[in-house]
């Protein structure tokens, strides 16, 4: 049984981010919701998401771009908070302030950019974070999670996991 769990988990780890997330979307809604609640509990800048900062015209700040492909996410600006500390604020492309966890300013520019990416679907931050979370689970937990897939989807996943290397898909 351990070999089967290991093989299936290895296959899941090899899936691309998009393919893994599409598979996770097939889970029953309560199971998927519980996974998302844990995996996406707080904004993070996931590995694989490259952000670029370009000077923004007319403000003391930067336009934030997600790269490859280049997608504008919004703007970061610098301000002094009431105590005189330099803080960063994030604004969406529509000019709305970013407040994912009731926080409206950050001490580090990177943290403000991560919050902006988190609330902007075009960045893909949540997709990357969800895939990374599932890949970080122990092998048995991955297999147990995916055991909730509809039977035909789970069967296709098993077929793909045990297909000999080099065989046609």
N, C-alpha and C positions, 0 to 999 in steps of 0.2 A: 504493500500500500504506500509506503514511503516513497518508493521510486516513482509511482504514478503521481503523487502529490508534487514531488520535485519537478517532474517533467512538465506538468500542467503549469505550475508556477513559473518555470523558466520560459515557457511559451508566452505567458501573459506579460512577463517582464520585457520580452522582445517586441511586443506590440508597440506601434507608434502612439504618440499621445492622443491623436484624434481617434485612431482605431480603438484604443483602450476606453476612451470616454464614450464612444458610440456603444461599446459593449456594456458599459456600466449603465447607460440610459435604458437598457433592456431589463434592468432589475425591477422588481415590484416597487411601486412608488414609495411605500413606507421604508423599505430597506435603502433605497437610493437617498431619500430625504435624511435618514439617520447617518448615512455615510457622508453626505455633504455637510451636515451640521458639525460633524467632528473634523472632517478634513479641511473645511473652509471656515473654521471658527474665527480666524483673524487674518487680516491682510498680510501677505508675504510677497516678496519679490522672488518668484520661483526661478530656479536654475533654468537656463535656456531662454529666458526673456531678456532681450538686450534693449536697454533704454538709451536714448541719446538726448542730450540737452543742447538746444540752440538758443542764442539770445532772443528774447521776445521783444518786439518793437513796442515802444510806448510804456513799458513797465520795467521795474527793477526785478527781472526774473528771466525765466527760460520757457520756451516751448518744449514739451516733452514728446518725444517720438519713440514708438516701439519700432524696432528694426527687423528687417528681413521678413517681409517687405516693410517699407517705411510707412507708418501710420501715425498721424498726429493724435495724441490723447488729450492734451489740455495744456495748462500753464501752471508753473510754480512761481510764486512771488516771495520776496523777502520783506519782513516786517520786524519791528521791535515790539515785544510783548509788554504788558504793563510793568514788568520788573526790569525792563531794559535789555532783555536777552534777545538775540537774533533768532527768529523763527521763520519757518517756511509754511506757506499756505498753498493748497492745490485747488485749481479751478478746472472744471470740465470744459470742453470745447464750447459748450453753451454758456459758459460763464458762471455756472453754479458751483458753490463751494463744496468741496469733498469732505464728508464727515462720516466715514464708515463705522466708527465706534465712538461717536460723540466727541471725537477729537477734531479740532479744526485747524490745528497748527502742529508742526513738528520741529524738533531741534535740528534734525539732519535732513538735508535735501533728498537723500536717497530714500528715507522713510516717507517723505511727502510724495515722492514719485511712485513708490510702491503702493501707497493708498490710492493715488490717481489711477494707476494701472488696474488695481483691484476692482474699482467701480466702473471701469471702461471695458465693455465686452470686446471691443476690437483689439485689445491688447493680448487676449488669450491667457491672461494670468491665472484665472480660476481653472481653466482647462489644464494648464501645466501643473498647477498645484494639486489638483485632484488626481491626476495620473501619477505624480511623484508620491503622493500619500499612499496610494494603492501599491505601488512598487515597493515601498518601504515596509509594508506589512510582512510579517512572517509568512512563509509559504503556505502553511496550513490555514492561516487566516484568509489569504487570497483565495484559496480553493473553497473555503467555507463561504466567503462572501459571494463568489460566483456560482455557488450551488443554488442560489436563489434565482438564477436565470430561468426563463422559460425552457422547457425540455429541449425543443428544437435548437435553440441558441446554444445551450450547454453542449448538446451533441455535436454541433458544428465546431465549437471551441475544442472539444476533445479530439475530434477528427483532425483538426489543424495541428494540435499539440503533438499528436502521435504519428503524423505523416512523416515518412522517411525523408531525411535531408536530401534536397535536390529533386524531389518529385514535383510534378506539376500541381498547381493549386486548384 
